[in-house]
Amino acid sequence: MSKAGKESLYQKALKIIMEAGEEGILQSELWKLLGATSREGSRIALKLERRGLITRRRELHDGRWTYRLFPKIRKISVASIVGCPCLTCPDAFRCAPGGVVDPVYCYDLSRWVLETAPIEGDEGKE
């Protein structure tokens, strides 16, 4: 397989793992979806882990040891910054850590973060 083909396979694998989300995906399921052998699938997972893109956790599944793969990176969307006061702040051009206007001491930013951040252990409850 060409180098470009391998990179494409890694990208496809990472996309599948990211779509699995917090539930993760079994390594054996991944290589089946990729149409790869178990050996190729293991190498892909190891390389993605070495690159710091995924986490592999050992798991006993149907009486056999395998790995469940979890993404370390998440898809982001504009929804995550909706309402951020920095987007409309008149002092944004002067804002920098240790600067004239410092985000560490910004009341509006602190309030927004505290109001929008999920409470630990409270995710998904609504």
C-alpha positions in Angstrom: 0.0 0.0 0.0 1.3 3.5 -0.8 2.2 6.0 1.9 -0.8 8.2 0.8 -3.1 5.1 1.0 -1.8 4.3 4.6 -2.4 7.9 5.7 -5.9 7.8 4.3 -6.5 4.6 6.2 -5.3 6.2 9.4 -7.6 9.2 8.8 -10.5 6.9 8.2 -9.7 4.9 11.3 -9.5 8.1 13.4 -12.8 9.3 12.0 -14.5 6.0 12.9 -13.1 6.1 16.5 -14.1 9.8 16.9 -17.6 8.9 15.8 -17.8 6.2 18.4 -17.3 8.9 21.0 -17.1 8.2 24.7 -18.4 4.6 24.2 -15.3 3.8 22.1 -15.1 1.0 19.6 -13.5 -2.4 19.9 -10.3 -2.8 17.9 -11.7 -5.8 16.1 -14.8 -3.8 15.0 -12.5 -1.1 13.7 -10.5 -3.4 11.5 -13.6 -5.0 10.1 -15.0 -1.6 9.2 -11.8 -0.7 7.5 -11.6 -4.0 5.6 -8.2 -4.6 7.2 -6.6 -7.7 8.7 -6.3 -7.9 12.5 -2.6 -7.3 12.1 -3.1 -4.2 10.1 -5.8 -3.0 12.5 -3.5 -3.5 15.5 -0.7 -1.5 13.8 -3.1 1.3 12.9 -4.4 1.5 16.5 -0.8 1.4 17.9 0.3 4.2 15.5 -2.7 6.4 16.4 -2.0 5.8 20.1 1.7 6.7 19.7 0.6 9.9 17.9 -1.5 10.8 21.0 -4.8 10.7 19.0 -6.4 7.8 20.8 -6.4 5.7 24.0 -6.4 1.9 24.0 -7.9 0.1 27.0 -7.7 -3.6 27.4 -11.0 -5.3 27.7 -12.4 -8.9 28.0 -15.0 -9.2 25.2 -16.8 -12.5 24.5 -14.1 -14.4 26.5 -11.2 -12.9 24.5 -8.9 -10.0 25.4 -9.0 -7.1 23.0 -8.8 -3.3 23.2 -11.4 -0.7 23.2 -10.3 2.5 21.4 -11.3 6.0 22.5 -10.6 9.3 20.9 -8.4 11.8 22.7 -9.6 14.6 20.4 -13.2 15.6 20.0 -15.1 17.2 17.2 -15.7 20.9 18.0 -18.5 23.1 16.8 -19.3 26.8 16.9 -22.0 25.9 19.5 -19.2 25.6 22.1 -18.3 29.3 21.9 -21.8 30.8 21.4 -22.2 33.5 24.0 -18.5 33.9 24.8 -18.1 37.5 25.8 -14.6 37.7 24.1 -16.3 37.6 20.7 -18.0 41.0 21.3 -15.5 42.5 23.8 -14.4 46.0 22.8 -11.1 45.4 24.6 -10.3 42.1 22.7 -7.4 43.7 20.8 -5.7 44.6 24.1 -6.5 41.3 25.8 -3.6 38.9 26.6 -2.3 37.1 29.7 -0.3 39.7 31.7 -1.5 42.4 29.4 -3.5 45.6 29.9 -6.6 43.5 29.8 -6.0 40.0 31.2 -8.4 37.1 30.5 -7.4 35.6 33.8 -9.0 38.4 35.7 -12.0 39.1 33.3 -15.2 39.0 35.2 -17.4 38.5 32.1 -15.3 35.6 30.8 -15.2 33.9 34.3 -19.0 34.2 34.7 -19.6 32.8 31.2 -17.2 29.8 31.8 -18.9 29.0 35.1 -22.4 29.3 33.7 -21.7 27.1 30.6 -19.3 24.5 32.0 -20.9 21.2 32.8 -20.9 20.2 36.5 -18.6 17.1 36.9 -20.7 14.0 37.0 -23.8 15.9 35.7 -23.1 15.4 32.0 -26.1 14.3 30.0 -28.7 15.1 32.7 -31.4 17.3 31.5 
